[in-house]
Amino acid sequence: MIDLTGKVAIVTGGGRGLGEAIARKLSSLGAHTVISDLNKEAIEQVVENINSSGGEASGFVSDVANEEEAARLINETAERHGKVDILVNNAGINRDAMLHKMSLEQWRQVLDVNITGVFNTMQPASIQMRKQEQGAIINISSASWMGNVGQANYAAAKAGVVGLTKTASKELGRKGVTVNAICPGFIETDMTRAVPEKVWDMMVGKISMGRAGQPEDVANCIAFLASDQANYITGEVINVGGGMVL
Ligand code: NAP
């Protein structure tokens, strides 16, 4: 039985989609969960839902692509709660285009959020977790990190997340901090609902289990990695994709 009672968790991009499901899961297992997002109304809705169903959550508006806002998220949470046990770097965007049509703006937007955004929270979190001598960082990469047509920017950023995760795991292991990456496959959220039906069917055709994943499928894996039961698992890249092969 996974028990996160007494732990303090931060979930970036927690206002909807995977982030919302992760926040719900962690708080249902007892963690006080700080839901961070760009959208204040979305945060308030998720916080209210969690708190009214017996969990404990609070909100924090923060753009992970902004170095100062990301640092405030980590440092103010640590001040308020005395520690940060769990950091889930989930915030992410896509701006898909074939490489020959991709603009520098599309490249930069995705890199700013999906990789620099992860650095921006991990840097202050690593200072805090070193002091605590414990913690779990879980970064959301993607099956696309291995390369996916139309996603040069996204794949580059998500591959960067793998390198960052593995490096941080080596630096922080002796301090009792675990750092792992999750690669969701094709999960039903606003991000994937936006694809044309033909693409949806094509993606599902690549999945052994014959269906898109649900956000809860990813949240369940994160809950385990965030728990003390996973204290000896670090530097790993775990696929949660129903056997999807891109
Ligand atoms: P989503 O439904 O589009 O939700 C993304 C969330 O991130 C939104 O709440 C969004 O806020 C927030 N966000 C975006 N930019 C942000 C920023 N700069 N600072 C803070 N929050 C920000 O996407 P999702 O499908 O849940 O994806 C979540 C993560 O999983 C992403 O990292 C994505 O790359 C990854 N992933 C998803 C899939 C999939 O199949 N869905 C597969 C592999 C990996 P707003 O609501 O304000 O825009």
Boltz pocket constraint, residues with backbone or C-beta under 6 A from the ligand:
constraints:
  - pocket:
      binder: B
      contacts: [[A, 12], [A, 13], [A, 14], [A, 15], [A, 16], [A, 17], [A, 18], [A, 19], [A, 36], [A, 37], [A, 38], [A, 39], [A, 42], [A, 62], [A, 63], [A, 64], [A, 65], [A, 89], [A, 90], [A, 91], [A, 92], [A, 93], [A, 113], [A, 117], [A, 140], [A, 141], [A, 142], [A, 143], [A, 183], [A, 184], [A, 185], [A, 186], [A, 187], [A, 188], [A, 189], [A, 190], [A, 191], [A, 192]]
      max_distance: 6.0
